[in-house]
Amino acid sequence: MLQRLRILTQSLRKPKRLLWAGAGVAVAGIAAGLVMMAARNGEPETPGTPASLRLLTQQQYLNTLAYVFGPNVQPNTRFAALPRTSGLLASGAAKAGLTDSQLEMYQKTAAQVAGTITDEASRDYLIPCVPASVDAPDAECARTFISQVAPLLYRRTLPAEHIDVMVTEAGKATEALGNFYDGLSVVIEGILLSPNVLLVAEAAEPDPDHAGTQRLDSWSLATRLSLFLWNAAPDMELLEAARSGALQTRRGLAKQVDRMLASPRLEDGVRSLFDDMFEFENFGALSKDGQIYPTFTGETAVDAREQTLRTVVDHLVARRADYRDLFTTRKTFMSPSLAPIYKVAAQGPGWNPYEFPADSPYSGLLTHVSFQALHSHPGRSSATLRGKALREVMLCQVVPKPPANVDFSAVQNPDGSLKTARERVAFHLENPSCAGCHRITDPMGLSMESFDGAGQFRVQEDGYDIDTTGDLDGVKFTDVVGLGEALRNHPQVPWCMVRRAFAYATGTPSDTSNRRVLEFLSERFADSGYVLPDLLREIALSQTFRKVYQPRVREAHAVPNLTAQSQPAAHSELTASAAP
């Protein structure tokens, strides 16, 4: 083991130095005060977004391995959690750091992947050549394999001299270890540990069409585009478009975007966007009291997450339906573990399409087990958590944290006179330090009290009828179905989707400097009938997606005082102030 690590360390030195050269983020400042409208398609002129240096997410890393080597190369690994920034983990990747223990985890993962590729069970179909002798170096075979996989992992074509270095290192490792595949494994491990693979270092260049501004270089644009639409590194065709310069032309970019939108890989990109937006990473820590909710198991939690993602992909990608209708649709999918929670007959093994009847209380994403169970306590429901999630996740609004001196005992340990959740949370409205926030969360959350902490429908709580009336920013309703309809028609819903998609696409939080382009994209989104793939196309083809500038420290924005009487319109200051 020590000999292998010594060989790996030596082999990494020269390639890392060569490949790291030129990968820094070369960005420059831009002229201030750009307020003129761009001539092309009416898109407003904006500063663009900061050129970022960020970690690949765990799923981007795993998706890339699956696309390069096949779906069987999936290491058992768990990367460190990313900080959620402005509502997205994708935006927090630029703030993530690496500790010694995390680097050790990356090394173990790389070793596992390299071992899987070169072991006897996999090498025949993962390595496209056979060495002349297993016991000796074979430069031709090593070059054939490295030339195919290295550009896909480094997300750029590589000069011949870089390939030569890796072939040479494979030969040296083979001589030291006495086996061609062990030597090749050392090089694979070294590639997977390269900062050029683990990090996304966006580089900029002068924009020849806009004097004084910077744009992403071709490799960075290809990577940003592929992570956005596919949640994985670029494929060879996209890299070729970057190498030839075609990607920097309007026609060449549109050709690649349309190809990628038509690919089955788009489903992975859309799943990742909504998994991030809906904060589904919290399913990893979700637990329910088995005494209170015996039908809710670990398998239920996994399937609840999957049900919502399948519904989103089917609705938005397969059927290209109106995004807003996600909050009213009764079409979904059902699994054997979810059937008892929804109190429906099992539809058979595996996943099957399912449509709730017109008189069912299940209508839209808010009634999915994923939303109701994730935003509840282990042993009880929570009107406040659910209302807060609706505001922050679906509307991109900020609900301030409770003051440090709040007394929660009246809610957590109520006396016998408080029979229902509505009576218990009324305590918040009587406390001036709580009322401001709870007026914007509880009226919606209480309408969802018809679902218990596991997401099961009910009409009574402890023998008392549940009052599910409520209102959302002045729109009144009698039950959660009405809440879904009110949310579907809320102007902030499509605006929030645009904002999240744009921030996810660029890997940076959206801020006030891009407000005009967000308004432009929102208008185009509405014109398309709120079809998500059309929105993704508009973002990918926008000048702002390609334009970058030197990041700088910005002043923190104040959190606005949200009240039910003064809710923002679709383009209110709230959306701008939510970014840190």
N, C-alpha and C positions, 0 to 999 in steps of 0.2 A: 504493500500500500504506500509506504514512504517513497519507494522508487517511482511509483506511478505519479505521485504528487510532485516529485522533483522534476520529472520529465514534463508534466503538464505546465509547471511554473516556467520552465525554460522555454517551452514552445510558445507560451503566451506572450513573452516579452517582445519579440520582434514583430509578429503580426499585429499585436495590440497597438504598438507604436505607429506602424504603417497605416493601419485602418482608422486610427483615431485622428490622424492628421486631416485637417480640413473639415472635420465634422462639427467644429464649434459653431455656435450660433452667431453668424456675422450679420448683425442688424445695425441699422443706423437710425437716427432720429428723423422725423418727418416734419414737414411744414405744418404750423398750427393754423387753426381756424378754417379747416376745409368744410365749407358749407354749400358749395355749388352742387347742383344735381348732375350726376353722370349722364352722358347722352345715351348710353346703351340701356335700353329697356326701362328707363326711368329710375334706375337704381341710384339712391343717393350716395354721394361721396362720403366715405368715412375713413378714419385712421387705420382701419383693419383691426387685427388682434395681435397680442404679444407673441413673438416667436418664443416657443417654450422648450424647456428641457424637462421631460417627465418620464416616469417609469411606465413600461408596458403593464397593463393590468394582468391579473392572473388569467382571465378568460382570453385576452388577446394573445397571450403567450401560448396557451393551450390550443387555441384555434389555429394559430400559425403552425405549431407542430403537427396538428392533424392534417392540415392542407399540404404541408411539405412532405411528411412521411407516412401519412395515412392515419385513420381513426384509431388504430390499435396502439399508437404511440401516445399514451396519455399517462404521464407520471402521477403518482399519488403524492400530491404536494398541496400546500396551502400557503400562499403568499401572505405577507403581513397586510393587515387592513389599511386601506387608504383613508385619508381624512376626507370627509364629505364637505365640499366647498360650494356655496351658493346652490345647494340642492343636488349636487352631482358628485359622485366619486370620480368621474372622468375629469372634472375640474380640479379635484384634489390631488391627482397624480403628480402634478407639478410641484406639490408641496411635500411629497413623501420623501423620507430619508432612508438610508440604509445603515443598519447596525451590523456588527460583526456576526451576530447570530443569523441575521437575514442573509448575509453573504454566504454563510456556511450552508444555509438552506438552498440557495441558488446552486452552489457547487454540488450538493447531493442530488438535486434535481437534474442538473446537466449530466452527471455521471450515470444516473438511472436511464436517462434518455439515450445517451451514447451506448450504454450496455444493451439496451433493447434493440437498437438499430443493428448492432454488429453481432448479436448472439446467433447461434446456429438456427434458431427457429425463425428468425426474421431476415437474415442477411440476403437470402436468395431472392426475395422480392423487394427489398428496400435498397439494396446496393446493385446497380445495373451492370455489374461486371464481376468477373471471378479472377483473382490474382493468379499469376502463373505458378506461384508457390505460396502456400499459407505461411511458411516459415521465413519469408524474405520480403523485402520491400518490392512494390510494383508501382512505379511512378505513373504509368499510363492508367491503371485502374483507379488509383487514388485521385488522379486528376479528373477522370470522368465523373466520379462521384462528387468531389468537392466543387467542380465547376457547375454542377446542377443545383446543389443545395445551398452553397454559400451565398450567392446573390439573393436568394429568397429570404434567407435569415438576416442578412445585413441590409436588406431592403434597398439594394442598389447593385448595378453591375460593377464588377471588380476588375481592376487592371490585371493583366497577365502576370505581372511581377508579384502581385499579392497572392494569386493562386499558386505561383511557383513556391513562395515561402511556405504555404501550408502543405504543399506536396512534399517539400523537403523535410518539414517537421514530422510529417507522417512517416517518412522513411527512417528518420532518426529514431523515432519512438518504436518502430517495428524492430529495428536492430537491437534496441535496448531490451525490449520485452519478448522478442523472439516469435512474434505472431503479427501478421499483416492486419488482422481485424482489431487486435488490441492497440496497435499503433494508430490506425484510423480512428479508433474510439477516442484516443487522447486529443486528436485534432477536433473532432466533433464537440467534445466537452469544452475545449478551449473556445470554439466559436460561440457556443451557447452561453459562455461566461463573459464574452466580450461586452464592454459598455455600449458598443454600437448595435448590439442586439437587444440588450435589456433596457436601454434608454432610447427615447425618441428625442433626438437633438435636432430641432428644426433650424435649418440654415436659410439665410436670406441672400438675395442678390438685387441689384438695382433693377427697377421695372422700366424697360425701354419705352413703354407706352405712357408712362406717367412720371415725368421728370421729378426727381427729388424724393421719390417714394421707393419702398422696398417690397419685394414679393418673395414668397417661398421659392426656393430653387426646385428644380424638377423632382428630385428625389424626396424632398420634404413634402411637396405637394402630393406626390403619389402615396406617401405613407399616411398623411392626414386624410386623404380621400378614402383609402382602403380601411383604415381604422374606423372611420365614420360609417361607411356603408356596409362593411363586412366584419368589422371588429377583429381584423386579422391583418397580417402584413400583405403587401401587394403581391399579385401573381406575376408570372413572367411577361404576360402581354402588357400589363400596366407598367412594369419596369421598362419594357422596350419603348413604350410611348414616352416615358420620362427620358430615356437615353437619347432618343431621336429628336427631342424637343417638341414633339407633336402635342404633348400634354400642356404646354404653355400657350397653345393656340386655342381660340374659342371653339373651333370645329373639333380639334383633337380631344379637348377636354370633354365636350358634349358627347363625343363618340364613346369615350371610356365610361362616363357617368351612366349613359343609357345602357351600355353593356352590363355594368355592375348592378344596376337596378333590375335588369332582367334575369340576373343570375339567382339560382337557389340560395346562394350565400347571403343574399339580402335578408333572409329570415333570421340569420344569426345576428346581423347588425341591428335589426329592429328589436329582436328579443333582448339584446344587451342594452339598448337605449332605454327600454321600458323597465327592465330589471333594475337598472340604475335609478331611473326617475322614480319608481315606486318603492325604492329603498328595500328591495327584497333580500339584500344581504343580511338583514335582521332575522330572516328565517333561521339562520344558523344558530341563533341564541333563543329562538322561540320555545317556550315550554308552557304546558297547561297542566293543571292539577288533575291527575288521573281519577281521583275520587269524585270530582265534580263533573268532569268531561271524559268519561270512560271511552267514548267513541273517537276521541281525538288522539291520534298516535303520531309517532315520528313520520310514518308513511303518509299520514294525512297532511302534515305540514309540507312535505316534499311535493305532493300532488296538488295542494292548494296553489302553490307558486306556479307549478307547471300549467294548471288549468287556466290561470289568468294570462300567462304568456301565450299559450296556444290560442286563446280567444282573441288576443290582440293581433297576433300574426294572421290568423284567418280573416279577421274583420278588416284589417288595414292593408295587408299585402295581397292575400288571395282574392278577396272580394273588392278591394279598393273602395271600401265604404267610407262614409262620412265619419271623421274622427270623433265628433261629438256624440255620435250614436253609440259609442262604447258605453255610455252611461245610462242607456235605456235598452240596449239589445238583450233579448232573451236567449239568443243563440250562444252556446258555449260547448264545452266538452266535459265528459263525465268518466270517472274511473271507479273501480270497485271500492277503494278506500274512501272516496268522497260521497258515494251514494248514501251511506247512513247519516252523514251530517246534513245533507240536503233532504233526507227522508224521501228518497225516490228509489225505485227499483233499479238494481244493478243492470247496466246495459250490456254486460258481457265482459270478457277479460280485456285488459288493456284500456286504451282510450277510445271513446266513441263520441261522435257528435251528439249533442243533446239540445233541445229547445224547451225551456220552461213554458207551461201553458199561460194564456193571457191573464188568468186570474191568480197567478202565482205571485207571492211577494218577492220572488227573486227576479230582479230586473236591473241589468247593468253591472258594471264593475264594483260599485259600492256594496252590492249584496253578495259578492263573492266571499268565500271563506277566507281567501288571502287577505282582503282588506279588513274584514270584521275581526278575525282572530289575531292578526298582526298588531292591530291597534286596540288591544284590550290587555287586561291584567291576567296573570296566570289563573286566577280563580273567579274573575268576574269581568263584566263588560266595562266600558269606559266611554261615556258620552264625550268627555273632554278630549281624550286621546283621539277619538274618531273625528271629532270636529276639527281639531288641530291638524290632523293629517289631511283632511279635505282641503283646508285652507292652504297648507304649505305644499302638499304634493300635487294637487289638482289645479290650484289657482296661483301658485308661485307667490303666495303672500307670506309675510313673516308674523308669527304669533310670538310676542315677547315671552321670555321665561318668567315663571312666577317669582315674586319677591322672596328673599331668603327667610323672612320672618312669618310666612303664611302658616296658619294653624290648619293642618289637614285632618285633624282628629274627627271633626264633624262629618267628614265624608268617609274616612277610612274606618271609623268606629262609631257609627251613628247609633243614637238611642232607638228604642223600640217604636217611637212615634213616627219615625221616617220610614215609610213602607217601600217607596220606589226610588229609582235613580233620579227621577225628576225632583222629588222632594229633597233628596240628599244634596244634589248639586245646587239647589236653590241657595244653599249657604254661601256659595261663591258670589252670587249676585247681591247678597246682603253686606258683603265685605268690600269696602271701596277700593282696597288694593288689589282685589281679584276681579271685580266686576268688569273693568274695561276690556280684559282679554276674554273672559268667559261669555260675554255677550256675543262675541263673534265665533265662538266654538260650540257652545252648548245647544243653541237652538237647532243646529243641524245634527249634532251628535245625539241628542235625545230622540230624534226621529228614527235613529238606528238602534234604539234600545229594544226593538222587536227582534234583535239577534243577540244571543248570549255571547259569552266570551269565546266560545268555540265557533261562532258563526251559524249556530242553529236557530231557526226561526221559532219564535214563541209569541204568545199573545198576552201572557200574564207573567208577573214577577212575584214570586212568593204568594201566589193566590190573588194578587191584585192586578186588575187590567192595566195595561201599559198605554199611556197617552203618547202617541207618536206624531202629534202635530208639531209644526215648526215653521221656520222661514229662513230663506237664504237671501240676504240683502234686500229685504222687502217683498220677496216672492214667497207667499204662504203655501203650505201643502199639509196634507193630513197623514202621510205615511212616507216610507222610504222610497216607494215608487215615484211619488211626487217630488221627493228630494232629487232623485236621479234626473227627472225631467227639468227641474229648475237648474240643476248643474249643467245639463246638456245645453241649455239656452243662455247660460251665463257668458257674457262677452270675454271674461278673463280666461275661460277654458282654452280656446284656441290660441290666445296670446301666450299663455303659459306654455303650451306645446311648442310654439315657435321659439320661445326663449330657451327652453330646455334643449331642444334639438340643435339650435345654433351653438349653445355653450358646449354641448356634447361633441359637436362636429369639430370645433376648434380646440377643444381641450383646455379652454380658459373660461372663466366666468364672464357672462355677458355683463356689460356695464353701460353707463350713460353715453359713452362715446359712440356706441353702436345702436342707440335708440332709433335713429332714423332708418337704418337698414332693417331693424326688427319690425318697424311699422310697415315698411315696404314688403317684407316677407309675409307679414300677417295679411296684407291686402291680397297678395298673390295666392296665399293659402285659401282665403275666402273665395277668390275667383275660381279656384279649382274644385270647389265643393268640399273643401276640407279633406282632400285626399292626401294621405301622408307621403306616399312615394313622390308625388309631385312637389311637396314641400321640401323633401330631401334633395330633389333635383335642383330646385331653386337655390337652396343653400350652397350646394356643391358648385354651382355655376356662378355664384355671386362673386363680384370683385373683392368683397370683404373677406370671403373665405380664403383667398389667395394672398391678400395684402397683409404685411406684418410690420411691426414697429418695435423700437427698443422699449422693453418694459420699464416702468418707473413706479415709484411708491406713490400711492394715491391716498387721499384723506378718507377716513372711514365715513360712511353715510349714516345718518341718524335713522333709527327705526321709527316709522310713522306710528301715530296713535290710531289703531284700527277700531272703528266702531261700526255697528250694524247700520247706523244712520248715515255714515260717510264712507261708503265703500267705493273703491276706485272703478273707473270705467276701464275699457280694454287697454287703453294707453295711458294709464295714470302714473303718477310719480311713484306709486308703490312698487311697480315692477322695476323701476330703476334703482330704488333705494334698497332692494333686497340683496343686491350684490355687495359683498364686503369691500 
